Amino acid sequence: MIYRRPPRTAELVGMAVAVGGLTALTLWSRPDPGPLDVAVAVLSLAAGMLQLWRPVGGALVATVLAVASPVATPAATTGALQVAWRTRFRTGAAVALAGVAAHLLQWLRYPNPSLGFDWWALLVTVAYGALLGWGTLARSHRDLVMSLRERARRAEAEQGRLVAEARAAERRGLAHEMHDVLANRLSLVATHAGALEFRPDAPPEKVALAAGVVRSGVHQALEELRQVIVLLREDEPAGSGGPGPTASDFEALVAETREAGQPVGVDGGLPWEEMPPSLGRTAFRVVQEGLTNARKHATGNEVAVSLSGAPGAELEITIVNDLAAPGTGPAAPGGGLGLVGLTERVRLAGGRLDHERIDGRFRLRARLPWPT
């Protein structure tokens, strides 16, 4: 397989300077250069430039010219290097053997009395062997770099797919939760409406009470339906419409984590029962995911949970734990996408989630809008 790509301007200039300069130097060093040497110099320069597009053809042309005159030696050796770098090893070895043979024939035409044929043959063989090895090593390095880049590109694409699937799964989970709550809300409305229909003689205060329940239920159902629609549009924030957690749920979560051997310290508190259900569920999910991460990746290290906020302002949740000792693996395997789904949930609720490693500690912080 030949590595083909359009030559860059820098490569064109470099080849012209290198081959042209060495060819001119060789021509100048000739004791009595004739018209043949000048013609070979011009043709070998053209063959050297051709190697940037057709390495095998350009190298063979320069090799044939090397038989006619030593002036073509720079272009022939450069061609051997180009072929070894840009083609398969067998092709590079064949061009190198052709170059050795051409320079042995060159010695017969232009013998050097100070250097015997044996030493000349050894010198040429070693030189072309070095060029073949150098080019092969460079080709292997280039192929390795290209392979690593392709693997990195595929890994990045796969990670992007996993992240998208995690976000979609989080959206589906929220939609299922809101669907169940919406169905429960509508069934409650239907029950009270049925009571009004079948008990027209009910006292006025009971009729008013049932009508108020129907009105409130319809209003909440419409709000939850709007959140479901927003979830499906993916370009607007939304919160979960599930039933909100209670203080006992939060205490049970902390107690469960402590029973698993993870010390937990809680600073501050939240009126869970008074929070909007969607906000409460998102906040509970943040604390749950933070404690789960600490239990998996920093088993036994103390976790500090800070809760603060009030209606009309922001709800802030900060979870901090010391990092595990170097070389310590997670206590349980995971896909690494828990924070991805949590980030999506917080974003849908109109908030922001940040996590970072700083000073040997892992900090998870969520900010959520708390409507009045």
Summary of the structure (lengths in Angstrom):
residues: 372
radius of gyration: 39.0
end to end distance: 69.4
largest distance: 132.0
contacts: 1153
relative contact order: 0.06
helix: 67%
strand: 9%
